[in-house]
Amino acid sequence: MVGGIGFVNDPTGRSMHIPLVWLNQSPFNDYLIPGLILLVILGVFPTIVFVGLLRLKSWAWWASLLVAMALIIWIVVEIMIIGYHSQPPLQLVYGLVGIVMLVSVLSPSVKMKYQSIG
């Protein structure tokens, strides 16, 4: 959410020390649209899903699967557009978080738990 808010507040990326030149090979002129996607799809939506998981809502398993896939897709597309940046290693960290989330969501025990709720 912090990154999304940062890009929405300053679409140039300057305040977050992210150069605008990284978007040269992308369909975006600034970070406003990526910031909105980051804020809503990878910020607000996962927060709602987290609350659903805590409350054992039947939709939370599917939503968790979507969050994990969205994070992995985001990182893959980001690397395709701006390249891999190892300093700071945020792409690596968030890519691994997405993979761990996906493996966790697809584990038989988690899947069974949320299928038994519905």
Backbone bond lengths (Angstrom), bond angles and torsions (degrees), N, CA, C in turn:
res aa  C-N    CA-C-N  psi(-1)  N-CA   C-N-CA  omega(-1)  CA-C   N-CA-C  phi
1 M - - - 1.440 - - 1.525 110.88 -
2 V 1.314 115.62 -36.91 1.457 119.85 -178.10 1.527 110.75 -62.35
3 G 1.327 117.28 -45.85 1.455 120.56 178.93 1.514 111.76 -63.60
4 G 1.317 117.05 -42.36 1.459 121.14 178.55 1.514 111.68 -62.02
5 I 1.322 116.24 -45.76 1.472 120.71 178.48 1.529 109.96 -63.17
6 G 1.324 116.36 -41.05 1.459 120.51 179.33 1.521 112.30 -60.43
7 F 1.332 117.03 -43.85 1.465 120.57 179.66 1.524 112.40 -71.33
8 V 1.326 117.38 -34.94 1.461 120.09 178.03 1.529 109.47 -67.94
9 N 1.328 116.47 -42.18 1.471 120.47 179.11 1.521 113.02 -69.01
10 D 1.330 116.87 -33.68 1.464 120.95 179.70 1.528 108.87 -139.02
11 P 1.336 116.96 85.16 1.463 120.71 -177.43 1.531 114.74 -62.59
12 T 1.318 117.77 -10.95 1.467 119.43 176.84 1.526 111.52 -75.48
13 G 1.329 117.38 -20.40 1.454 122.03 -178.70 1.516 113.93 82.67
14 R 1.341 117.00 -6.01 1.471 120.14 -176.64 1.521 112.72 -58.16
15 S 1.324 117.36 -44.22 1.467 119.88 -176.57 1.527 112.44 -64.89
16 M 1.331 116.36 -21.45 1.473 120.56 178.56 1.527 111.64 -103.36
17 H 1.333 115.97 6.07 1.465 122.59 179.41 1.528 111.95 60.13
18 I 1.338 115.55 37.70 1.464 122.05 176.88 1.526 106.69 -111.68
19 P 1.326 118.00 116.52 1.466 119.69 -176.59 1.531 112.82 -69.30
20 L 1.304 115.89 138.66 1.457 122.57 178.83 1.528 111.35 -65.75
21 V 1.319 116.63 -25.03 1.461 121.79 -179.60 1.537 111.70 -61.40
22 W 1.324 117.74 -22.72 1.460 120.78 177.68 1.523 111.66 -61.95
23 L 1.315 117.72 -21.91 1.461 121.15 -178.94 1.529 113.35 -90.28
24 N 1.326 117.96 4.29 1.467 120.94 -177.70 1.526 113.07 -56.09
25 Q 1.307 118.77 -36.48 1.463 122.36 -178.64 1.528 112.30 -96.43
26 S 1.320 116.38 18.19 1.463 121.02 -177.35 1.520 110.21 -114.54
27 P 1.317 117.13 169.29 1.460 119.94 176.28 1.533 112.98 -80.42
28 F 1.317 118.06 5.17 1.466 121.69 -175.00 1.526 111.84 -108.25
29 N 1.335 115.60 141.20 1.464 121.23 176.98 1.524 111.79 -88.30
30 D 1.324 116.19 -23.91 1.458 121.75 178.07 1.522 108.23 -150.23
31 Y 1.330 116.68 -173.02 1.467 121.19 -174.38 1.530 114.17 -93.44
32 L 1.337 118.55 10.51 1.460 120.04 -177.96 1.535 111.71 -62.51
33 I 1.321 118.66 -54.41 1.472 121.51 -178.22 1.530 110.85 -65.29
34 P 1.349 119.14 -48.09 1.463 117.69 175.01 1.531 112.18 -57.77
35 G 1.331 116.75 -36.50 1.461 120.94 178.79 1.515 111.91 -64.80
36 L 1.335 116.58 -41.81 1.471 120.39 177.67 1.525 111.11 -64.76
37 I 1.334 116.03 -41.72 1.474 119.97 177.45 1.524 109.66 -62.31
38 L 1.310 115.96 -46.89 1.467 121.21 178.99 1.522 110.86 -59.50
39 L 1.312 116.71 -45.47 1.462 121.43 -178.26 1.525 111.87 -64.75
40 V 1.322 117.10 -49.56 1.467 120.50 -173.76 1.524 112.54 -81.54
41 I 1.340 117.13 -53.96 1.466 121.40 -173.58 1.526 112.34 -74.88
42 L 1.322 117.42 -35.88 1.470 119.95 -177.59 1.518 113.34 -113.24
43 G 1.337 116.93 11.41 1.459 121.22 177.87 1.513 112.09 -127.30
44 V 1.325 116.63 -68.63 1.468 121.22 -177.03 1.532 110.95 -68.01
45 F 1.346 116.97 -50.01 1.468 120.24 -178.28 1.534 112.22 -57.91
46 P 1.341 119.61 -48.58 1.464 118.80 177.88 1.537 113.44 -61.12
47 T 1.325 116.96 -31.18 1.467 119.79 177.52 1.528 110.14 -65.48
48 I 1.317 116.47 -43.21 1.475 120.99 176.62 1.525 110.00 -63.01
49 V 1.316 116.55 -42.59 1.472 120.94 179.25 1.521 110.63 -62.86
50 F 1.315 117.40 -41.74 1.462 121.46 178.68 1.529 110.89 -58.53
51 V 1.320 116.46 -44.46 1.470 120.36 177.84 1.524 109.63 -63.21
52 G 1.339 116.79 -40.95 1.462 120.17 177.10 1.520 112.55 -61.88
53 L 1.318 116.71 -38.97 1.467 120.15 177.20 1.522 111.44 -65.07
54 L 1.321 116.29 -43.07 1.461 120.03 179.22 1.528 111.62 -62.58
55 R 1.330 116.01 -35.06 1.465 121.17 -178.65 1.525 112.47 -91.06
56 L 1.342 115.90 7.28 1.464 122.75 178.54 1.530 112.73 53.45
57 K 1.322 116.24 46.43 1.459 121.48 177.17 1.518 109.34 -77.67
58 S 1.323 116.21 142.84 1.462 120.59 -175.61 1.527 112.42 -64.61
59 W 1.320 119.23 -29.42 1.461 122.87 -179.15 1.530 112.76 -78.35
60 A 1.314 117.08 -12.69 1.464 120.75 -171.69 1.525 113.14 -66.45
61 W 1.337 117.81 -31.66 1.468 119.17 179.72 1.524 110.08 -64.86
62 W 1.332 116.86 -50.06 1.470 120.78 179.73 1.522 110.78 -61.14
63 A 1.315 116.04 -42.07 1.454 120.46 -179.94 1.532 110.42 -64.47
64 S 1.322 117.63 -37.15 1.468 121.76 177.65 1.523 110.58 -64.28
65 L 1.306 115.73 -40.01 1.453 120.71 176.89 1.535 110.01 -60.81
66 L 1.321 116.49 -43.13 1.465 121.21 178.44 1.531 111.66 -63.83
67 V 1.316 116.82 -41.00 1.472 120.54 179.12 1.526 110.28 -63.06
68 A 1.320 117.23 -46.20 1.469 120.65 -179.99 1.526 110.54 -61.01
69 M 1.321 116.57 -45.87 1.464 120.27 179.98 1.527 110.73 -65.72
70 A 1.323 117.71 -39.70 1.463 121.07 179.40 1.517 110.98 -62.30
71 L 1.324 117.05 -41.04 1.463 120.61 179.93 1.531 110.68 -65.85
72 I 1.311 117.09 -43.85 1.467 120.69 179.40 1.531 109.99 -64.13
73 I 1.318 116.92 -45.27 1.463 120.84 179.18 1.520 110.45 -62.11
74 W 1.339 117.05 -43.42 1.464 121.38 179.00 1.533 110.48 -55.98
75 I 1.318 116.61 -48.55 1.469 120.85 -177.07 1.526 110.76 -66.50
76 V 1.321 117.46 -42.79 1.471 120.42 179.84 1.528 110.37 -62.30
77 V 1.332 117.17 -47.00 1.464 120.73 179.88 1.529 110.53 -65.28
78 E 1.324 116.63 -40.72 1.467 120.31 177.85 1.521 110.99 -58.28
79 I 1.324 116.72 -45.85 1.463 120.64 -179.89 1.530 110.29 -65.76
80 M 1.337 116.90 -37.35 1.467 120.09 177.82 1.534 111.24 -64.26
81 I 1.328 116.59 -37.18 1.468 120.31 -175.98 1.524 112.59 -83.63
82 I 1.329 116.96 -49.78 1.475 118.80 -173.84 1.522 113.45 -106.08
83 G 1.319 117.38 -5.90 1.450 120.49 -177.78 1.523 111.32 88.15
84 Y 1.325 115.23 171.58 1.462 120.78 179.74 1.518 109.02 -88.39
85 H 1.321 115.63 131.87 1.466 121.62 177.65 1.527 108.28 -122.30
86 S 1.322 115.65 115.75 1.465 119.82 -175.36 1.521 113.72 -86.58
87 Q 1.313 118.26 -11.59 1.467 120.82 -179.97 1.515 110.49 -126.22
88 P 1.287 119.46 111.03 1.459 127.36 -8.07 1.524 110.04 -72.90
89 P 1.319 117.63 159.05 1.467 120.68 -173.72 1.538 113.96 -81.27
90 L 1.319 116.76 41.81 1.468 120.33 -175.71 1.527 112.63 -64.47
91 Q 1.331 117.63 -38.20 1.460 119.26 179.56 1.523 110.58 -62.43
92 L 1.303 116.75 -43.37 1.466 120.87 178.00 1.522 110.59 -63.13
93 V 1.319 116.66 -48.01 1.470 121.04 -177.83 1.526 110.64 -61.32
94 Y 1.335 117.26 -50.70 1.461 119.49 -177.84 1.526 112.12 -69.62
95 G 1.321 117.52 -32.10 1.465 119.82 173.78 1.520 111.26 -62.28
96 L 1.323 115.83 -44.19 1.473 119.90 177.78 1.528 111.48 -66.90
97 V 1.324 117.51 -38.22 1.469 120.79 176.63 1.524 109.57 -60.16
98 G 1.320 116.90 -44.25 1.463 120.50 178.64 1.520 111.96 -60.99
99 I 1.321 117.11 -42.38 1.466 121.19 179.30 1.519 110.72 -66.17
100 V 1.325 117.65 -43.87 1.475 121.13 178.09 1.529 110.04 -62.35
101 M 1.327 116.28 -42.11 1.475 119.51 177.40 1.522 110.49 -60.51
102 L 1.329 117.13 -45.99 1.459 121.01 -178.72 1.518 111.51 -62.16
103 V 1.328 117.05 -46.22 1.469 121.18 178.33 1.529 110.39 -61.57
104 S 1.336 116.95 -41.82 1.470 121.09 179.78 1.524 111.49 -64.18
105 V 1.326 116.09 -46.85 1.470 120.29 -179.01 1.521 110.72 -62.45
106 L 1.328 116.55 -37.67 1.469 120.19 -177.61 1.524 113.74 -84.98
107 S 1.333 117.44 -2.92 1.463 118.62 178.97 1.525 109.14 -64.66
108 P 1.322 116.38 141.76 1.472 119.71 -176.06 1.525 114.07 -55.58
109 S 1.321 118.01 -38.24 1.462 119.43 -177.24 1.530 111.98 -67.94
110 V 1.328 116.98 -40.98 1.463 120.15 179.08 1.522 109.83 -69.14
111 K 1.313 116.20 -44.90 1.466 120.89 179.70 1.527 110.60 -59.36
112 M 1.331 117.11 -45.13 1.459 121.76 -179.79 1.524 111.41 -64.04
113 K 1.312 116.32 -40.87 1.473 121.13 -178.93 1.530 110.14 -58.73
114 Y 1.315 117.12 -48.15 1.453 119.91 -176.17 1.519 112.71 -80.37
115 Q 1.329 118.67 -23.36 1.471 120.69 174.93 1.522 110.37 -72.69
116 S 1.332 116.29 -30.36 1.463 119.56 -179.89 1.524 111.70 -74.09
117 I 1.332 117.33 -18.78 1.466 121.31 -179.97 1.528 110.35 -74.39
118 G 1.359 114.94 -43.54 1.465 120.46 -174.72 1.476 111.64 -70.01
